[in-house]
Amino acid sequence: MSSLIHKRILVTGGCGYIGSHTLVALLDPSNVANTNTQYSIVVVDNLVNSSHESLKRVAAISSLDNFTMKDDGSAGQDANERLVFRKVDCCDKAGFGAVFEEFASKGGFDAAVHFAGLKAVGESKLIPLKYYEDNLGATLTLLNLMEEYGCRTIVFSSSATVYGIAKDEKAKLKETDEVGVTITNCYGRTKFMIEQILNDFHGSQALLREKAKNDEAKDWSVGILRYFNPVGAHPSGTMGEDPRGVPNNLMPFVAQVAVGRRPHVTIFGNDYDTPDGTGVRDYLHVMDLADGHVAALRYMDGGNKNNGTGKLNVFNLGTGIGYSVLDMVEAMGKACGKPIPYVLGPRRPGDVTIYVADPSRAKEEMGWSAKFGLDDMCNDLWKWQTQNPNGYE
């Protein structure tokens, strides 16, 4: 048997909802069993919208030895440095650069997974400059440091919001569909702009070799993952989504109603051209989404029949199945054993009728597809909510 392959992955924003579940997927023993690869992770997060308590839960699920945090919360790690945390803002070039420098003597980073950024759609309309400053600034700082320290593989946490309002709302969205033109919020525009930055930066390396005769310009491997609607929680019930204040997304709100923290769900619009009149979306279990990041890293490492090394790769991550708002409310009622109270409200500006992924490219190229169904999403979310009614507090 060939010797074990060790890879160190930098994860920005790794204490958040999707990031923390991706840590579990990266630390899962199946990576060794299936690909002979063992990942070690360095998490960088400023904890503005997250908690390092999620890392303690990751360490427990992953059976890491003696994961401890400093008293001031600035750093933490386990005994074998499989999971390391540094409290750093990705916009702070000096602080972020110190993390790269710290690990340069240990072989540096083999790849980065970039989650860090502000993500509330409504809030982005109120403080757009902050969204542009943070989301674009963090990405530019990261890319400059990666180039400086010779790490040229990145997975970017993008969003289906880049598609905007589709020309045909009933058609499943493909990666080749138009993006950027009809985006309805600042958050989505920052995701689109970062995709463009990655596209331009990826293309520049070949031009530098050809035009500038710069043989030092090395191709980047870029994976852009366009998520649809992540929901659910880790099946253990010890990790899940922990929104600050009023949840911005449907299912955390529904779960808080189910546990009695809020009186009812408001369904915005029941006159859409759908079977029950409510909007239809593609909901994806967060652990399926987490596995999608591991699949992207493996794909860009040449770890399956296809090879995304040195390429710009764009993938939808979704189930390809649409569920209405009422479907989701009723499914959550089934999971918790009681009806979820709801009231009907008017449509919200910018909401579309149907938003569903065509995820076939991810399956064909990366070998990834969603495994969990609607009942799994709701059962795991309910387990998290009942075990942790106040989140990570």
Phi, psi and chi 1 to 4 in degrees:
 res  aa     phi    psi   chi1   chi2   chi3   chi4
   1 MET       -  137.3 -178.4  177.7  178.4      -
   2 SER   -68.4  156.6   58.2      -      -      -
   3 SER   -67.8  153.1   58.9      -      -      -
   4 LEU   -64.8  135.8 -171.8   64.4      -      -
   5 ILE   -92.9  123.8  -58.6  167.1      -      -
   6 HIS  -105.0  131.3  -64.7  -87.2      -      -
   7 LYS  -133.7  137.1  -70.3 -174.6  177.3  -66.5
   8 ARG  -105.5  125.4 -178.3  178.6  -70.0  110.0
   9 ILE  -113.7  129.5  -50.5  -61.2      -      -
  10 LEU   -87.0  127.8  173.7   68.5      -      -
  11 VAL  -123.0  113.0  178.7      -      -      -
  12 THR   -87.8  140.3   71.6      -      -      -
  13 GLY    67.0   30.2      -      -      -      -
  14 GLY   -77.0   -4.3      -      -      -      -
  15 CYS   -89.7   -9.3  -65.4      -      -      -
  16 GLY   -77.2 -175.9      -      -      -      -
  17 TYR   -58.5  -60.7  173.4   45.9      -      -
  18 ILE   -73.0  -39.4  -58.7  169.5      -      -
  19 GLY   -59.9  -46.0      -      -      -      -
  20 SER   -66.0  -37.7   59.9      -      -      -
  21 HIS   -69.3  -31.0  -73.7   77.2      -      -
  22 THR   -68.4  -32.7  -60.6      -      -      -
  23 LEU   -59.2  -43.3  -58.2 -178.1      -      -
  24 VAL   -60.4  -43.1  172.6      -      -      -
  25 ALA   -64.9  -37.9      -      -      -      -
  26 LEU   -69.4  -33.3  -74.2  166.4      -      -
  27 LEU   -87.4   -3.7  -67.7  166.9      -      -
  28 ASP   -65.1  135.3 -165.7  -78.6      -      -
  29 PRO   -60.2  -19.3  -22.0   32.3      -      -
  30 SER   -62.2  -24.4   64.2      -      -      -
  31 ASN   -64.0  -36.0  -65.8  -49.6      -      -
  32 VAL   -71.9  -44.9  173.8      -      -      -
  33 ALA   -63.1  -39.5      -      -      -      -
  34 ASN   -90.3  -34.1  -64.4  -25.5      -      -
  35 THR  -130.2    4.4   65.5      -      -      -
  36 ASN    59.2   29.0 -156.5   36.2      -      -
  37 THR  -118.5  130.4  -58.6      -      -      -
  38 GLN  -114.0  122.4 -176.9  179.0   77.9      -
  39 TYR   -94.8  136.7  -66.0  108.6      -      -
  40 SER  -111.9  148.4  -63.5      -      -      -
  41 ILE  -128.2  137.8  -54.8  163.2      -      -
  42 VAL  -115.4  117.5  176.3      -      -      -
  43 VAL   -98.8  130.7  174.9      -      -      -
  44 VAL  -118.9  124.5  171.3      -      -      -
  45 ASP  -155.4  141.0 -159.4  -51.5      -      -
  46 ASN   -91.8   -3.4   63.5    6.9      -      -
  47 LEU    63.0   22.1  -58.1  179.5      -      -
  48 VAL   -65.1  -41.8  167.8      -      -      -
  49 ASN  -122.3   28.1  -71.6  -48.5      -      -
  50 SER  -152.6 -179.1   58.4      -      -      -
  51 SER  -137.9  140.5  167.6      -      -      -
  52 HIS   -72.6   -5.7   55.5   59.0      -      -
  53 GLU   -59.1  -31.5  174.8   62.5   28.0      -
  54 SER   -60.4  -33.5   64.2      -      -      -
  55 LEU   -67.9  -36.2  -62.1 -178.3      -      -
  56 LYS   -63.6  -37.0  -62.5  176.1 -176.6  177.3
  57 ARG   -69.3  -40.3  -51.0  -72.3  179.0   95.3
  58 VAL   -59.3  -46.3  170.0      -      -      -
  59 ALA   -61.7  -39.9      -      -      -      -
  60 ALA   -66.7  -46.2      -      -      -      -
  61 ILE   -61.4  -37.4  -70.3  169.2      -      -
  62 SER   -89.4    3.8  -55.0      -      -      -
  63 SER    55.2   43.0  -59.2      -      -      -
  64 LEU   -79.8  149.0  -59.8 -175.4      -      -
  65 ASP   -87.3  114.2 -176.2   22.6      -      -
  66 ASN    59.1   55.0 -166.1   29.7      -      -
  67 PHE   -75.2  123.7 -179.4   84.2      -      -
  68 THR  -133.7  148.4   55.9      -      -      -
  69 MET  -107.9  147.6  -66.3  -70.4  -59.4      -
  70 LYS   -64.0  153.7  -76.3 -171.0  173.8 -177.9
  71 ASP   -58.6  -32.8  -69.3  -19.7      -      -
  72 ASP   -87.4    1.6   62.7    1.1      -      -
  73 GLY    73.4   13.1      -      -      -      -
  74 SER   -83.7  -18.2   63.7      -      -      -
  75 ALA  -161.5  161.1      -      -      -      -
  76 GLY  -169.3  160.5      -      -      -      -
  77 GLN  -171.6  165.1   64.2 -171.1   57.1      -
  78 ASP   -95.2  175.4   68.5  -67.1      -      -
  79 ALA   -63.2  -28.8      -      -      -      -
  80 ASN  -105.5    7.8  -61.5  -52.2      -      -
  81 GLU    57.0   35.0  -65.7 -167.9    8.4      -
  82 ARG   -75.6  -30.5  -66.1  -72.4  -49.1  -75.1
  83 LEU  -134.5  112.0  178.7   61.2      -      -
  84 VAL  -120.2  139.5  176.0      -      -      -
  85 PHE  -123.3  136.6  169.8   69.7      -      -
  86 ARG  -131.8  123.2  -62.2  -68.0 -179.3  -98.5
  87 LYS   -79.9  102.4 -176.0 -179.3  177.7 -178.0
  88 VAL  -145.0  140.3  173.9      -      -      -
  89 ASP   -84.2  127.7 -169.3  -42.9      -      -
  90 CYS   -66.0  -15.0  -67.0      -      -      -
  91 CYS   -83.0  -12.0  -66.8      -      -      -
  92 ASP   -86.9   96.7  174.3    5.6      -      -
  93 LYS   -62.1  -40.7 -173.5  171.9 -176.7  179.5
  94 ALA   -65.7  -47.3      -      -      -      -
  95 GLY   -65.3  -42.5      -      -      -      -
  96 PHE   -68.1  -40.5 -156.7    0.9      -      -
  97 GLY   -61.6  -33.6      -      -      -      -
  98 ALA   -63.3  -33.1      -      -      -      -
  99 VAL   -67.6  -44.3  177.2      -      -      -
 100 PHE   -60.2  -43.2  -86.1   83.2      -      -
 101 GLU   -65.8  -38.7 -173.1   63.4   27.7      -
 102 GLU   -59.1  -40.0  175.2 -174.5   -4.9      -
 103 PHE   -96.9   -3.2  -72.6   92.5      -      -
 104 ALA   -61.3  -38.4      -      -      -      -
 105 SER   -73.4  -11.1   61.7      -      -      -
 106 LYS  -105.3   15.1  -59.4  177.8 -179.0 -179.3
 107 GLY   104.4   -3.8      -      -      -      -
 108 GLY    70.6 -157.8      -      -      -      -
 109 PHE  -110.7  138.3  -60.0  117.1      -      -
 110 ASP   -83.8  -26.7  -66.4  -75.1      -      -
 111 ALA  -164.5  164.2      -      -      -      -
 112 ALA  -126.3  143.0      -      -      -      -
 113 VAL  -116.4  120.3 -178.2      -      -      -
 114 HIS  -108.4  100.4 -176.1   33.0      -      -
 115 PHE  -102.3  -25.6  -65.1  104.3      -      -
 116 ALA   -55.7  132.2      -      -      -      -
 117 GLY   157.2  160.7      -      -      -      -
 118 LEU   -79.1  147.1  -58.7  173.6      -      -
 119 LYS  -142.2    8.8   64.7  170.0 -169.7  173.7
 120 ALA   -87.0  116.4      -      -      -      -
 121 VAL   -58.3  -50.6  169.3      -      -      -
 122 GLY   -62.4  -44.7      -      -      -      -
 123 GLU   -61.8  -35.1 -179.8 -174.3   63.2      -
 124 SER   -62.8  -25.9   75.5      -      -      -
 125 LYS   -76.1  -23.1  -64.0  178.8 -179.4 -179.9
 126 LEU   -89.4  -34.6  -58.3  175.4      -      -
 127 ILE  -129.1   63.0   50.5  171.3      -      -
 128 PRO   -61.9  -37.4   22.6  -34.4      -      -
 129 LEU   -62.6  -37.4  -65.5 -176.4      -      -
 130 LYS   -63.8  -39.6 -178.8   66.2  172.9  171.1
 131 TYR   -66.1  -44.6  -89.7   69.1      -      -
 132 TYR   -64.4  -43.6  -72.3  121.5      -      -
 133 GLU   -62.5  -49.5  179.1 -178.7   34.6      -
 134 ASP   -73.6  -51.0  -78.8   20.3      -      -
 135 ASN   -69.5  -42.7  -67.7    4.3      -      -
 136 LEU   -75.8  -41.3  -61.3 -178.3      -      -
 137 GLY   -61.7  -43.6      -      -      -      -
 138 ALA   -61.3  -41.0      -      -      -      -
 139 THR   -67.1  -44.2  -57.1      -      -      -
 140 LEU   -64.7  -40.9  -66.9  171.0      -      -
 141 THR   -62.5  -44.5  -58.0      -      -      -
 142 LEU   -60.4  -49.1  171.3   62.8      -      -
 143 LEU   -63.0  -40.9  -67.9  174.7      -      -
 144 ASN   -62.6  -42.3  -83.1  -51.1      -      -
 145 LEU   -69.7  -39.1  -73.0  168.3      -      -
 146 MET   -60.9  -43.9  -70.8  177.4   67.9      -
 147 GLU   -63.9  -43.2  178.5   71.8    0.2      -
 148 GLU   -62.3  -38.7  179.0 -178.9  -12.2      -
 149 TYR  -100.2    9.9  -75.6   87.0      -      -
 150 GLY    75.8   25.1      -      -      -      -
 151 CYS  -101.9  115.3  174.6      -      -      -
 152 ARG  -126.3   32.1  -64.7 -172.2  174.2   89.2
 153 THR  -129.6  126.5  -62.3      -      -      -
 154 ILE  -139.4  138.1 -175.2  170.1      -      -
 155 VAL  -109.9  124.1  176.4      -      -      -
 156 PHE  -108.1  130.9  171.9   55.7      -      -
 157 SER   -79.7   90.4  159.5      -      -      -
 158 SER   -94.9 -157.2 -168.6      -      -      -
 159 SER  -156.4  151.4  166.5      -      -      -
 160 ALA   -66.2  -12.8      -      -      -      -
 161 THR   -62.0  -17.7   56.8      -      -      -
 162 VAL   -65.9  -20.1  -60.5      -      -      -
 163 TYR   -75.2  -19.2  -68.1  112.3      -      -
 164 GLY    63.5 -145.2      -      -      -      -
 165 ILE   -90.2  112.8  -60.2  172.7      -      -
 166 ALA   -68.1  148.9      -      -      -      -
 167 LYS   -65.2  -37.3  -67.9  178.5  179.8  178.1
 168 ASP  -119.7   98.4 -179.5    0.0      -      -
 169 GLU   -65.9  -20.8  -71.4 -168.7   -7.7      -
 170 LYS   -90.0   -7.4  -66.2 -168.6  174.7 -177.9
 171 ALA   -87.9  142.2      -      -      -      -
 172 LYS   -67.9  139.3  -67.8 -176.4  178.5 -179.1
 173 LEU   -79.3  130.5  -68.2  161.0      -      -
 174 LYS  -109.3  156.6  -62.7  177.3  178.5  -71.6
 175 GLU   -61.0  -23.2  -66.8   87.7  -13.3      -
 176 THR   -85.9   -5.1   52.0      -      -      -
 177 ASP   -68.1  158.7  -72.7  -14.2      -      -
 178 GLU   -61.0  137.9 -177.8  179.4   69.8      -
 179 VAL  -128.9  156.1  -66.5      -      -      -
 180 GLY    88.7  -18.8      -      -      -      -
 181 VAL   -84.2  -41.9  177.7      -      -      -
 182 THR  -116.0   27.4   56.6      -      -      -
 183 ILE   -64.3  138.4  -61.3  172.2      -      -
 184 THR  -104.8    2.7   59.4      -      -      -
 185 ASN  -150.9  161.0   57.2   78.6      -      -
 186 CYS   -65.8  -38.8  174.9      -      -      -
 187 TYR   -55.2  -50.0  160.1   74.3      -      -
 188 GLY   -62.3  -36.2      -      -      -      -
 189 ARG   -67.0  -35.5  -83.0 -173.6  -80.3  -84.9
 190 THR   -65.5  -37.5   66.4      -      -      -
 191 LYS   -63.4  -43.4  -68.4  -66.2 -170.9 -177.7
 192 PHE   -63.5  -43.3  170.0   68.4      -      -
 193 MET   -63.2  -39.1  -70.8  177.6 -180.0      -
 194 ILE   -66.4  -38.4  -67.2  168.6      -      -
 195 GLU   -58.4  -41.8  -73.3 -164.2   10.6      -
 196 GLN   -65.9  -40.9  -64.6  -59.0  108.2      -
 197 ILE   -59.4  -46.7  -70.4  168.4      -      -
 198 LEU   -62.7  -39.2  -70.3  168.6      -      -
 199 ASN   -62.9  -49.1 -165.7   -2.4      -      -
 200 ASP   -63.5  -43.8  -69.9  -18.9      -      -
 201 PHE   -66.1  -41.5 -171.6   49.5      -      -
 202 HIS   -61.0  -44.6  176.3  -91.8      -      -
 203 GLY   -69.6  -22.2      -      -      -      -
 204 SER   -69.3  -26.5   69.6      -      -      -
 205 GLN   -66.3  -42.9  -55.4  -55.1  -58.0      -
 206 ALA   -64.8  -38.7      -      -      -      -
 207 LEU   -65.1  -38.2  -70.0  173.5      -      -
 208 LEU   -63.0  -39.0  -76.4  169.3      -      -
 209 ARG   -69.0  -41.1  -69.2 -165.0  -59.9  -88.7
 210 GLU   -78.1  -50.1  178.3 -175.3  -10.2      -
 211 LYS   -87.0  -41.5  -56.1  -66.3 -175.6 -177.1
 212 ALA   -97.2    0.5      -      -      -      -
 213 LYS    53.3   39.2  -52.7  -57.5  179.4 -175.7
 214 ASN   -97.8   97.8 -178.5   -2.7      -      -
 215 ASP   -73.5   -9.8  -66.5  -26.5      -      -
 216 GLU   -80.9  -12.8  -63.2  -60.6  -46.2      -
 217 ALA   -73.3  113.5      -      -      -      -
 218 LYS  -106.6  143.1  -55.0  -64.8 -176.2 -177.1
 219 ASP   -64.0  141.1  -75.8  -29.3      -      -
 220 TRP   -94.6  147.8  -82.8   60.8      -      -
 221 SER  -104.6  117.7  -58.9      -      -      -
 222 VAL  -122.5  127.1  177.7      -      -      -
 223 GLY  -117.5  115.8      -      -      -      -
 224 ILE  -104.5  117.0  -65.5  172.2      -      -
 225 LEU  -108.7  115.6  -54.9 -177.0      -      -
 226 ARG   -95.6  103.1  -66.3  173.5  179.1  164.7
 227 TYR   -78.1  151.9  -46.0  159.1      -      -
 228 PHE   -98.8 -106.7  -81.3   67.2      -      -
 229 ASN  -120.7   92.9  -65.9   76.2      -      -
 230 PRO   -69.8  134.7  -13.6   27.7      -      -
 231 VAL  -143.4  175.0  -62.7      -      -      -
 232 GLY    90.9 -165.3      -      -      -      -
 233 ALA  -159.4  172.7      -      -      -      -
 234 HIS   -62.9  139.6 -170.5  -90.2      -      -
 235 PRO   -58.0  -20.9  -26.6   34.9      -      -
 236 SER   -70.4  -19.7   67.6      -      -      -
 237 GLY    80.8    3.4      -      -      -      -
 238 THR   -93.8  -10.7   61.1      -      -      -
 239 MET  -134.2  144.5  -70.2  175.0   55.5      -
 240 GLY  -174.1 -167.9      -      -      -      -
 241 GLU   -82.7  130.8 -172.5  168.3    8.1      -
 242 ASP  -127.7   74.9 -176.9   20.3      -      -
 243 PRO   -68.5  144.0   24.6  -32.1      -      -
 244 ARG   -84.2  127.5  -57.8  -75.4  175.8   91.2
 245 GLY    73.2 -149.0      -      -      -      -
 246 VAL   -71.9  126.9  178.7      -      -      -
 247 PRO   -60.8  141.5  -23.0   33.4      -      -
 248 ASN   -87.6  -21.1  -67.0  -60.6      -      -
 249 ASN  -105.9  156.2  -62.7  -37.8      -      -
 250 LEU   -59.2  -55.8  172.2   65.5      -      -
 251 MET   -69.5  -37.2  -68.6  -49.4  -73.1      -
 252 PRO   -61.4  -34.7  -23.7   33.5      -      -
 253 PHE   -66.3  -46.2 -161.1  103.9      -      -
 254 VAL   -59.0  -42.2  172.8      -      -      -
 255 ALA   -63.8  -38.1      -      -      -      -
 256 GLN   -69.2  -32.5  -70.1 -172.1    5.9      -
 257 VAL   -66.1  -43.4  171.6      -      -      -
 258 ALA   -60.8  -34.6      -      -      -      -
 259 VAL   -90.3   -2.5   83.3      -      -      -
 260 GLY    94.5    7.7      -      -      -      -
 261 ARG   -78.6  -22.7  -74.0  179.1   62.0 -177.8
 262 ARG  -136.1  151.2  -57.2 -171.8 -174.8  -81.6
 263 PRO   -74.0  -36.0   25.2  -33.8      -      -
 264 HIS  -164.2  165.2   60.0 -101.4      -      -
 265 VAL   -95.5  138.9  178.3      -      -      -
 266 THR  -100.7  122.3  -60.5      -      -      -
 267 ILE   -95.8  117.2  -64.1  176.7      -      -
 268 PHE   -89.2   94.9  -63.4  101.2      -      -
 269 GLY    97.4  126.1      -      -      -      -
 270 ASN  -132.1   26.6   66.7  -26.9      -      -
 271 ASP  -122.5   24.3   57.9  -10.7      -      -
 272 TYR   -76.1  159.6  -71.3   98.8      -      -
 273 ASP   -81.8   68.4 -174.8   14.6      -      -
 274 THR  -135.8  166.1   61.9      -      -      -
 275 PRO   -55.0  -37.4  -30.8   36.7      -      -
 276 ASP  -112.7    7.3   63.4   21.6      -      -
 277 GLY    86.5   -6.1      -      -      -      -
 278 THR  -104.4  157.4   64.6      -      -      -
 279 GLY   -61.8  148.6      -      -      -      -
 280 VAL  -114.1  133.7  169.9      -      -      -
 281 ARG  -135.3  163.7  -59.4  -70.1 -178.1  -90.4
 282 ASP   -97.7  108.0 -170.9  -30.1      -      -
 283 TYR  -100.1  138.6  -65.5   91.5      -      -
 284 LEU  -130.8  131.1  172.6   70.0      -      -
 285 HIS   -63.8  136.0 -163.3  -67.2      -      -
 286 VAL   -62.1  -28.8   67.1      -      -      -
 287 MET   -74.3  -31.0  -70.4  -50.0  -57.9      -
 288 ASP   -64.1  -42.5  -81.5  -31.4      -      -
 289 LEU   -62.6  -43.3  179.5   52.8      -      -
 290 ALA   -58.8  -44.1      -      -      -      -
 291 ASP   -63.4  -28.8  -73.7  -19.2      -      -
 292 GLY   -62.3  -33.4      -      -      -      -
 293 HIS   -70.0  -40.0  -67.0   79.5      -      -
 294 VAL   -64.9  -41.1 -179.7      -      -      -
 295 ALA   -61.3  -39.5      -      -      -      -
 296 ALA   -65.6  -42.5      -      -      -      -
 297 LEU   -62.2  -43.9  -72.3  170.8      -      -
 298 ARG   -64.6  -40.6 -171.6  162.8   57.0 -116.9
 299 TYR   -62.2  -42.9  173.5   72.0      -      -
 300 MET   -79.1   -7.5  -68.2 -170.3  -67.2      -
 301 ASP   -98.5    6.3 -160.9   31.4      -      -
 302 GLY    71.9   27.2      -      -      -      -
 303 GLY   -90.6   13.6      -      -      -      -
 304 ASN  -145.1 -168.0   58.5   23.6      -      -
 305 LYS   -65.5  -26.0   66.3  176.5 -177.7  178.7
 306 ASN  -101.8  166.6  -63.2  -49.3      -      -
 307 ASN  -138.4  113.4 -170.1  -19.9      -      -
 308 GLY   -97.4   11.5      -      -      -      -
 309 THR   -62.4  131.0  -56.0      -      -      -
 310 GLY    76.0    8.5      -      -      -      -
 311 LYS  -114.8  162.6  -59.5  175.7 -176.4  177.3
 312 LEU   -95.7  116.5  179.4   76.9      -      -
 313 ASN  -118.6  128.4  -50.0  -79.2      -      -
 314 VAL  -121.5  127.9 -178.3      -      -      -
 315 PHE  -135.8  136.7  -63.7  106.6      -      -
 316 ASN   -78.8  136.4  -74.5  -22.7      -      -
 317 LEU  -117.3  108.8  -64.8 -172.3      -      -
 318 GLY  -163.2 -178.8      -      -      -      -
 319 THR   -95.0  -22.2   64.1      -      -      -
 320 GLY    82.7    5.1      -      -      -      -
 321 ILE  -115.8  132.0  -59.3  170.0      -      -
 322 GLY  -100.0  134.8      -      -      -      -
 323 TYR  -122.2  140.6  -66.2  104.7      -      -
 324 SER   -80.3  167.9   73.0      -      -      -
 325 VAL   -59.8  -42.9  175.6      -      -      -
 326 LEU   -64.5  -37.8  -86.0  176.6      -      -
 327 ASP   -55.8  -44.5  -73.1  -24.4      -      -
 328 MET   -69.1  -41.2  -59.6  -55.8  -69.2      -
 329 VAL   -63.1  -43.2  171.0      -      -      -
 330 GLU   -68.6  -37.4  -69.8  171.6    0.6      -
 331 ALA   -66.1  -37.2      -      -      -      -
 332 MET   -68.2  -36.4 -166.1   64.1 -165.5      -
 333 GLY   -61.1  -39.8      -      -      -      -
 334 LYS   -63.1  -41.6  176.6 -177.0  174.7 -176.5
 335 ALA   -65.7  -38.5      -      -      -      -
 336 CYS   -95.7   -4.7   69.4      -      -      -
 337 GLY    79.6   20.9      -      -      -      -
 338 LYS  -158.4  151.0   57.9 -174.3  177.0 -176.7
 339 PRO   -64.1  144.9  -16.9   29.7      -      -
 340 ILE   -94.4  117.9  -54.6  -65.5      -      -
 341 PRO   -66.6  137.7   21.3  -29.3      -      -
 342 TYR  -144.9  157.9   66.1   86.6      -      -
 343 VAL  -127.1  155.4  -62.7      -      -      -
 344 LEU   -95.5  135.9  -62.6  173.9      -      -
 345 GLY  -127.7  176.7      -      -      -      -
 346 PRO   -72.3  162.2   28.1  -35.1      -      -
 347 ARG   -59.7  151.2  -68.4 -168.9 -174.8 -166.4
 348 ARG   -96.4  140.8  -65.5  179.0  -60.6 -171.5
 349 PRO   -57.4  135.3  -22.2   32.5      -      -
 350 GLY    91.5  -15.2      -      -      -      -
 351 ASP   -70.7  140.5  -81.1   -3.8      -      -
 352 VAL  -108.0  168.0  -62.1      -      -      -
 353 THR   -72.7  -54.0  -57.7      -      -      -
 354 ILE  -134.8  137.9  -60.1  172.1      -      -
 355 TYR  -143.3   96.5 -135.9   61.3      -      -
 356 VAL  -133.2  140.5  176.4      -      -      -
 357 ALA   -83.1  150.7      -      -      -      -
 358 ASP  -101.0  101.9  177.4  -10.7      -      -
 359 PRO   -93.4   17.1   33.9  -30.6      -      -
 360 SER   -65.5  -32.6   57.4      -      -      -
 361 ARG   -63.2  -41.7  176.0 -174.5  -76.3 -176.7
 362 ALA   -60.9  -37.8      -      -      -      -
 363 LYS   -70.3  -44.1 -176.3  174.3 -177.0  178.9
 364 GLU   -68.9  -40.7  -67.3  163.8    4.1      -
 365 GLU   -89.9  -46.2  -69.1  -68.5  -43.5      -
 366 MET   -99.2  -13.9  -63.3 -163.7  -62.1      -
 367 GLY    75.1   20.8      -      -      -      -
 368 TRP  -102.3  138.5  174.8   91.0      -      -
 369 SER  -153.9  155.9   60.5      -      -      -
 370 ALA   -69.1  139.6      -      -      -      -
 371 LYS  -109.6  -25.7  -60.9  178.0  178.3   64.5
 372 PHE   -92.6  145.3  -65.1  101.7      -      -
 373 GLY  -103.0 -175.4      -      -      -      -
 374 LEU   -60.5  -42.5  179.5   57.1      -      -
 375 ASP   -62.2  -39.5  -73.4  -15.9      -      -
 376 ASP   -62.2  -44.7  -61.2  -49.8      -      -
 377 MET   -56.6  -48.3  -60.1  176.6 -153.4      -
 378 CYS   -75.0  -40.1  -67.3      -      -      -
 379 ASN   -62.4  -43.4  -71.6  -24.5      -      -
 380 ASP   -69.8  -37.2  -68.6  -18.6      -      -
 381 LEU   -63.6  -42.2  174.2   56.1      -      -
 382 TRP   -66.0  -38.9  179.7 -121.5      -      -
 383 LYS   -62.2  -44.6 -167.1  172.1 -175.9  179.6
 384 TRP   -61.6  -45.8  153.8 -105.8      -      -
 385 GLN   -66.1  -39.9 -170.6   68.1   66.2      -
 386 THR   -74.0  -34.9   51.8      -      -      -
 387 GLN   -76.7  -25.7  -69.8 -175.9   19.2      -
 388 ASN  -135.1   66.7  -54.3  -91.7      -      -
 389 PRO   -59.3  -25.4   19.5  -31.3      -      -
 390 ASN  -110.9   27.4  -63.5  -50.0      -      -
 391 GLY    67.8 -137.2      -      -      -      -
 392 TYR   -86.1    3.6  -72.3  120.3      -      -
 393 GLU   -68.7      -  -67.7 -178.2    5.9      -
